[in-house]
Amino acid sequence: FIQMLRSAKKRDVLQLLRRAPEEMLPFVVEAAVAAQSVASLAALSDFLDFSKEPTSLLEKFLYAAAFSPRPSGELLRLVLDKLDGKQLAPEVHETGIVAVGSLVSKLCQQQLCGLQEVERGVENILVGLRSAEEESQVVVYLLALGNAMLPETIPTLLDFAEEGPVAITAAAVSALRRFPAQHISSEVKQAMRRIFHEKRKSYEKTCRLAAAEVLLDNEPSPMDIINILLAANELETEMATFLLLKIQNSLHADHHPARKIMKDILRDPRINNYHFFSKAGISSSFSGPLTVTQDLLSTFGLDLLFLEGGLLRKSISDFSLLSHGQQLRAAQVTIEAQGMESMMGENTLEGEEEPELMAGMSAIFFDVQLRPIIFFQGYTDLMTKVLLSSGEPTSVVKGNLLLMDHHQVIPLQSGLQVTVKLQGGLGVDISANMDVSIWEQELKTNMNARGSLTIDFQTELDGPFLQATLRSQMEVETSIHFDTILRFSGSPVLMCLQLRKEQVPYR
C-alpha cells in the first residue's frame, strides 16, 4: 500500500483519504505518513483539519510521524504547521509535542540538524517549556526534550531536575536517562549526586532512585558506587532493598558498564556483608535475557518499588534489545500511584512533602516516549472513576508503523547494478488499566502488549541479457500480558504477579 502511494498523485491520495470507510481511515493516514512522498504529504495537509477531526485520528497521524524511520524536513514542517497557533484538545497537543521531539532527534541522526524545520521544532519545545503554567504541561515538554536528545538542552534539563516539584524532577531525570553515556558529563553527575544525597533540599524517593541509576548506568567512579552503597545503609527499608537489588542485578549482566568496578568494590568485606545486604523489604528489581544470539541480546526487566506500608508506588516493565554496543528500548511501560499513604492512614516521612493523590502511566516504545496517561488525579477524580469505571483498558498506542525503509543501488564490478529494498512494518496495540477497589481494598494493574512484525526484502539484478529477483518475507506475532494484584486489607500485604507470554508464530 505504501509503495502504491509513493507513485500516486496528490489528487488520488486525497480522494482515497476522503472516500475511505471510517474504520479504514486510520490505516490510510498511517500509510500516507509512511509513504512520505511530496504528493502524500500535500494530500494529508489538505485533508487533516486539526479543529474538526476526531482526536483518535489526529493522534494516529502524530504517532505515525513520531515513529517514522527516516523522516524528512517536510514531514516535521507539516506537523509543526498543524500544531501552530490552534486551540487543540490537550491530548492532541501533548502527543504533537512529543512527536516533534522524536522527529528532531531522527533528523539530527541523519545529519540534518541545520534544517530550518529542526530549529523551529526545538524553538517550539523550549518556548513552550518556558511559558507552560501547569505542571502537567511542563512534564510533557521535558519528555519531548528527552525524545529530541540534543546535548545543548542538558543544562535546561538539569535546572528543572534540581529545582522542580516531584513530577517535574522525575520527568527531567527521566529525560536525562535517555542520553548516551558520552553526554552524561561531570556536571550531570554532580547534579545527580546532589539529588540522591539531598544536598540542597529533600527529594521524593523515586527521584532519588532515578538519580542513583543515572550515576550507576554511566561509567560510574568507584567513589560513586561506594557512596551509594553507604547511603543505602541509611535509607528506609524499601528504598534500600530496591537499590541494593539494582546493584546486584548489574553484577549479573555481562553488558553492564559498571560490572567490573562493582565486582572490585564488593570484594571489600566492610561493604559486602550481611549487615549491608540483608534489607528485608518487598521491593524488587529483576533483569534477565529473553533471547541471546551472536548479534542480539533481548532482555526483560521488572522493577517494583513499594512504600513502607506495602502499597505499590511504581512498577516498570522493560523490554530492551542490545546489538553491537547499541541499545534499543523496544517497550517500557511505567505504572505509578502516589499519595495513597494518606488514604490508607499512613504518615509521610518527616521533611517529605505529601504528594497529591494520582495514578498514571507512561510508555517508551521503540525509543519514542509517548505522552503520559493519567488514570485519576485527586480524591474526587478517584471516586468518580471508581463509581463510573467501565473496566475497559486505556489505550496507550495502537496502529501500524513503518519501522524500516531502506533502498540502495549497488554497482557491481561487471558493470551491472543490483537494487536492494528492505521494508519492515509493525502492527501494535498496547493498553493498560488500573483498578482501585476501596471496598475490597485491592489494587489491580494490567498491561497488555500485542504486536506483529513483517519484513519484506527484495533484491533485483537487471541487465540487458539477464534479469533476476530474490524476495523474502518474514512475519512474527507475539503478545505479552503483565498483571499485578495487590491486596492491602491485612498485614503483610499480599501480592500476585503474572507475566503471560503467548506462543510466537514465526513465518
C-alpha positions in Angstrom: 0.0 0.0 0.0 2.9 2.4 0.9 4.7 1.5 -2.4 1.4 2.3 -4.3 1.0 5.6 -2.5 4.6 6.6 -3.4 3.7 6.6 -7.1 0.3 8.2 -6.7 -0.6 11.9 -7.5 -1.9 14.2 -4.8 -5.5 14.2 -6.0 -5.6 10.4 -5.9 -4.2 10.2 -2.3 -6.7 12.9 -1.3 -9.6 11.0 -2.9 -8.5 7.9 -1.1 -8.5 9.7 2.2 -11.9 11.3 1.6 -13.6 8.1 0.4 -12.0 5.6 2.9 -14.6 4.0 5.2 -14.4 5.2 8.8 -12.7 2.0 10.1 -10.1 2.1 7.3 -9.2 5.8 7.5 -6.6 5.5 10.3 -4.7 2.8 8.2 -4.7 5.1 5.1 -3.5 8.1 7.2 -0.6 5.9 8.7 0.3 4.6 5.2 0.3 8.2 3.7 2.6 9.4 6.5 4.9 6.4 5.9 5.0 7.0 2.1 6.3 10.5 2.8 6.1 11.5 -0.9 5.5 15.1 -1.8 2.0 14.2 -3.0 1.0 12.2 0.1 2.2 14.9 2.5 0.4 17.6 0.5 -2.8 15.5 0.5 -2.5 15.0 4.3 -2.1 18.7 4.7 -5.3 19.4 2.8 -7.3 16.6 4.4 -6.4 16.9 8.1 -8.3 19.6 9.9 -7.0 19.7 13.5 -10.0 21.7 14.6 -12.5 19.1 13.3 -11.1 15.6 13.0 -11.6 13.2 15.9 -8.8 13.1 18.5 -8.0 9.4 17.9 -7.3 10.0 14.2 -5.1 13.1 14.9 -3.1 11.1 17.5 -2.7 8.2 14.9 -1.2 10.8 12.4 1.2 12.3 15.0 2.4 8.9 16.3 2.9 7.6 12.7 5.1 10.7 12.2 7.0 10.2 15.5 7.9 6.6 14.6 8.9 7.3 11.0 12.3 5.6 10.5 13.7 8.3 8.2 11.6 11.4 8.5 12.0 14.4 6.1 12.1 18.1 6.9 8.7 18.3 5.1 7.1 15.9 7.5 8.3 17.9 10.5 7.1 21.1 8.8 3.6 19.5 8.3 3.4 18.5 12.0 4.5 22.0 13.2 2.1 23.8 10.8 -0.8 21.6 12.1 0.1 22.4 15.7 0.7 26.1 15.2 -1.5 28.6 17.0 -4.6 26.5 17.1 -6.9 25.6 20.0 -6.3 21.9 20.2 -7.5 19.2 22.5 -4.9 18.8 25.3 -4.1 15.2 24.4 -3.6 16.1 20.7 -1.3 19.0 21.7 0.7 16.8 24.1 1.1 14.0 21.5 2.2 16.6 19.0 4.9 18.0 21.3 6.4 14.5 22.0 6.2 13.7 18.2 8.2 16.9 17.4 10.9 15.8 19.9 11.1 12.4 18.2 11.3 13.9 14.6 14.0 16.4 15.7 16.1 13.5 17.1 15.7 11.4 13.9 16.6 14.3 11.6 19.7 15.1 13.6 20.7 11.4 13.3 20.6 11.9 9.6 23.0 14.9 9.9 20.1 17.3 9.2 20.2 19.3 12.4 20.8 22.5 10.5 17.4 22.4 8.8 15.1 25.4 9.4 12.3 23.0 10.4 14.5 21.4 13.1 15.5 24.8 14.6 11.8 25.7 14.5 10.8 22.4 16.3 13.5 22.9 19.0 12.4 26.5 19.5 8.7 25.4 19.8 9.6 23.0 22.6 11.8 25.5 24.5 9.4 28.4 24.2 6.5 26.1 25.3 8.6 24.9 28.3 9.3 28.5 29.4 5.7 29.6 29.1 3.9 26.5 30.5 1.9 27.3 33.6 0.6 23.9 34.6 2.8 21.1 36.0 1.4 18.5 33.5 2.4 20.8 30.5 6.0 21.2 31.8 6.3 17.4 32.2 5.3 16.9 28.5 7.8 19.5 27.2 10.6 17.9 29.3 9.7 14.4 27.9 9.8 15.9 24.4 13.4 17.2 25.1 14.2 13.6 26.2 12.9 12.4 22.8 15.0 15.0 21.0 18.2 14.1 22.9 20.0 17.3 22.0 23.2 17.8 24.1 22.7 21.6 24.2 19.4 21.1 26.2 21.1 19.2 29.0 21.6 22.4 31.2 17.9 23.2 30.9 17.0 19.7 32.0 19.4 19.9 35.0 17.7 23.2 36.1 14.3 21.5 36.2 15.7 18.3 37.7 17.2 20.1 40.8 14.6 22.8 41.3 11.2 21.4 40.3 8.5 19.7 42.3 8.2 15.9 42.3 6.6 15.3 38.9 8.9 17.8 37.1 12.1 16.5 38.8 11.0 12.9 37.8 10.4 13.9 34.2 13.7 15.8 33.9 15.8 13.0 35.3 13.9 10.5 33.1 14.8 12.7 30.0 18.4 12.8 31.1 18.5 9.0 31.4 17.7 8.8 27.6 21.1 10.3 26.7 24.0 8.1 25.7 26.9 7.8 28.2 29.2 10.3 26.3 26.7 13.1 27.1 26.5 12.3 30.9 29.2 14.8 31.8 30.7 15.6 35.2 28.2 18.5 35.6 25.3 16.0 35.1 26.8 13.5 37.6 27.4 16.3 40.1 23.7 17.3 39.9 22.6 13.6 40.2 24.8 13.3 43.4 23.1 16.4 44.8 19.6 14.9 44.2 20.4 11.5 45.5 22.3 12.7 48.6 19.8 15.5 49.1 22.5 18.2 49.3 20.2 21.2 48.6 16.7 20.0 49.5 14.7 16.8 50.2 13.6 14.9 47.1 10.9 12.2 46.7 12.2 8.6 46.8 11.5 7.8 43.1 13.5 10.9 42.0 16.4 10.0 44.3 16.5 6.4 42.9 16.3 7.6 39.3 19.3 9.9 40.0 21.2 7.0 41.5 20.5 4.9 38.4 21.9 7.7 36.1 25.1 7.5 38.2 25.3 3.7 38.2 24.5 3.3 34.4 27.0 5.8 33.0 30.6 4.8 33.7 30.4 5.4 37.5 33.5 6.2 39.5 34.3 3.7 42.4 33.6 6.6 44.8 30.1 7.0 43.5 29.3 3.3 43.9 30.8 3.3 47.5 28.8 6.4 48.4 25.6 5.0 47.0 26.1 1.7 48.9 26.9 3.6 52.2 23.9 5.8 51.7 21.7 2.7 51.2 22.5 1.7 54.7 20.8 4.8 56.0 17.8 4.7 53.7 14.3 3.4 54.6 13.9 -0.4 54.0 12.1 -0.4 50.7 14.4 2.2 49.0 17.5 0.4 50.3 16.1 -3.1 49.2 15.4 -1.7 45.7 18.7 0.0 45.3 20.8 -3.0 46.5 18.9 -5.4 44.2 19.6 -2.9 41.3 23.3 -3.1 42.1 23.3 -6.9 42.4 21.5 -7.1 39.1 24.2 -5.2 37.3 26.7 -7.7 38.6 24.9 -10.5 36.8 24.5 -8.5 33.5 27.6 -9.1 31.2 26.8 -5.9 29.2 26.5 -3.6 32.2 29.2 -0.8 32.0 29.8 -0.8 35.8 30.1 -4.5 36.3 33.9 -4.8 36.7 34.1 -1.8 39.1 31.3 -3.1 41.2 32.9 -6.6 41.4 36.2 -5.0 42.6 34.3 -2.9 45.3 32.3 -5.8 46.5 35.5 -7.7 47.3 35.7 -5.5 50.4 34.0 -7.3 53.3 33.3 -3.9 55.0 30.7 -3.3 52.2 29.8 -6.7 51.0 28.4 -8.2 54.2 25.2 -9.4 55.8 24.5 -6.1 57.6 24.5 -4.2 54.2 22.6 -6.7 52.1 20.0 -8.0 54.4 17.4 -5.3 54.0 14.1 -7.3 54.2 11.8 -5.1 52.0 9.4 -6.5 49.4 10.5 -4.1 46.6 12.3 -5.9 43.8 14.4 -5.4 40.7 14.9 -8.1 38.2 16.5 -8.2 34.7 17.3 -11.2 32.6 17.7 -12.4 29.0 14.8 -13.4 26.7 16.9 -14.2 23.6 20.6 -14.5 23.2 22.3 -14.9 19.7 25.7 -13.9 18.4 24.3 -10.5 17.2 21.4 -9.8 19.6 20.6 -9.8 23.2 17.0 -9.1 24.2 16.2 -8.6 27.9 13.2 -8.3 30.1 13.4 -6.2 33.3 10.8 -5.7 36.0 11.2 -3.1 38.8 8.7 -2.9 41.7 9.0 -0.2 44.3 6.8 -0.4 47.3 6.0 2.1 50.1 6.9 1.2 53.7 3.2 0.2 54.3 3.2 -2.3 51.4 1.5 -0.2 48.7 2.9 -0.3 45.2 4.5 3.1 44.4 5.9 2.3 40.9 6.2 -0.6 38.5 8.4 -0.6 35.4 8.3 -3.4 32.8 11.1 -3.1 30.2 11.9 -5.0 27.0 15.3 -3.9 25.5 17.4 -5.0 22.6 21.2 -4.8 22.6 23.3 -5.3 19.5 26.9 -4.4 18.8 27.0 -1.9 21.6 23.7 -0.2 20.6 20.7 -0.3 22.9 17.1 0.0 21.7 14.3 0.2 24.3 11.6 -1.8 22.5 8.9 -1.2 25.1 9.0 0.2 28.6 5.7 0.7 30.5 5.7 2.5 33.8 2.7 2.5 36.1 2.8 4.6 39.2 0.5 5.6 42.1 1.3 8.3 44.6 -0.4 9.9 47.6 -2.1 6.6 48.5 -0.5 6.7 52.0 -2.8 9.3 53.4 -5.8 7.4 52.1 -4.7 4.3 53.9 -3.9 6.2 57.1 -0.1 6.1 56.7 2.1 9.1 57.5 4.6 10.6 55.1 8.2 10.8 56.3 9.3 13.9 58.1 10.5 16.7 55.8 8.9 15.0 52.7 6.1 16.9 51.0 2.8 15.0 50.9 2.3 14.1 47.2 -1.1 14.6 45.5 -3.2 11.5 45.1 -2.6 10.4 41.5 -2.2 7.3 39.4 -0.9 7.2 35.8 1.2 5.5 33.2 3.9 6.4 30.7 5.5 4.4 28.0 8.6 4.4 25.8 8.1 2.4 22.6 11.0 1.9 20.1 12.9 4.7 21.8 10.0 7.1 21.5 8.5 8.5 24.7 4.7 8.6 24.4 2.5 11.2 26.1 1.8 10.2 29.8 -1.7 9.0 30.6 -3.4 9.9 34.0 -5.8 7.3 35.4 -7.0 9.7 38.2 -5.8 12.9 39.8 -7.1 13.9 43.2 -9.6 12.2 45.6 -12.7 13.4 43.8 -11.5 12.1 40.4 -10.6 8.7 42.0 -14.1 8.4 43.5 -15.7 9.3 40.1 -13.6 6.7 38.3 -14.3 4.0 40.9 -18.0 4.6 40.8 -18.2 5.0 37.0 -15.4 2.6 36.0 -16.2 0.9 32.7 -13.4 -1.7 33.3 -12.1 -1.0 29.8 -8.3 -0.7 29.4 -6.8 2.6 28.4 -5.1 2.5 25.0 -1.5 3.7 25.0 -0.7 3.3 21.4 -2.4 1.4 18.6 -1.7 1.4 14.9 0.6 0.4 12.1 4.1 1.8 11.9 6.8 1.6 9.3 10.0 0.8 11.2 12.4 0.0 8.4 12.7 1.7 5.0 15.9 1.1 3.1 16.6 1.4 -0.6 20.1 1.0 -2.1 21.6 0.6 -5.5 24.9 -1.3 -5.6 27.1 -1.1 -8.8 29.0 -4.4 -9.4 32.4 -4.7 -11.0 30.9 -6.3 -14.0 29.0 -3.0 -14.8 25.6 -4.4 -13.7 23.6 -2.9 -10.9 21.8 -4.6 -8.0 18.9 -2.8 -6.3 18.1 -3.7 -2.7 14.9 -2.8 -1.0 14.0 -3.6 2.7 10.8 -2.6 4.5 9.6 -3.5 7.9 6.2 -2.8 9.3 4.8 -3.2 12.8 1.2 -3.5 13.9 1.0 -2.7 17.6 -1.6 -2.4 20.3 -0.5 -1.5 23.8 -3.1 -0.9 26.5 -3.1 -0.7 30.3 -5.6 -0.5 33.1 -5.5 0.3 36.8 -8.4 -0.6 39.0 -8.7 0.5 42.7 -11.3 -1.1 44.9 -11.8 0.8 48.1 -14.3 -1.7 49.4 -12.3 -4.9 48.7 -9.0 -3.0 49.4 -7.5 -4.2 46.2 -5.3 -2.6 43.6 -5.1 -4.3 40.1 -3.0 -3.3 37.2 -2.9 -4.9 33.7 -0.5 -4.1 30.9 -1.2 -5.8 27.5 1.1 -5.6 24.5 0.3 -7.2 21.2 2.4 -6.8 18.1 3.0 -8.3 14.7 6.2 -7.5 12.6 6.5 -8.1 8.9 9.7 -7.6 6.9 9.9 -7.6 3.2 13.3 -8.0 1.5 13.8 -7.7 -2.3 16.9 -7.6 -4.4 16.9 -7.2 -8.2 19.6 -7.7 -10.8 18.6 -6.1 -14.1 20.8 -6.3 -17.2 20.4 -6.3 -20.9 20.7 -10.1 -21.1 19.7 -11.2 -17.6 17.1 -10.4 -15.0 16.9 -12.0 -11.6 14.8 -11.2 -8.5 15.2 -12.6 -5.0 12.4 -11.9 -2.5 11.9 -13.0 1.1 9.1 -12.2 3.6 9.1 -12.8 7.3 6.2 -12.4 9.8 6.2 -12.8 13.5 3.4 -12.2 16.0 3.5 -12.0 19.8 1.5 -10.8 22.8 2.6 -10.2 26.4 0.3 -9.5 29.4 1.6 -8.4 32.7 -0.9 -8.3 35.7 -0.5 -7.4 39.3 -3.0 -7.8 42.1 -2.3 -6.1 45.5 -4.5 -6.9 48.5 -3.9 -4.5 51.4 -6.7 -5.5 53.7 -4.4 -7.3 56.1 -0.7 -7.3 57.1 1.5 -8.3 55.4 0.2 -7.0 52.1 -0.5 -9.9 49.6 0.7 -9.5 46.1 0.3 -11.6 43.0 2.4 -11.0 39.8 1.8 -12.7 36.5 3.6 -12.4 33.2 1.8 -14.3 30.4 3.6 -14.7 27.0 1.6 -16.3 24.3 3.2 -18.6 21.7 5.1 -16.8 18.9 4.1 -17.9 15.4 7.0 -17.2 13.0 6.5 -17.5 9.3 
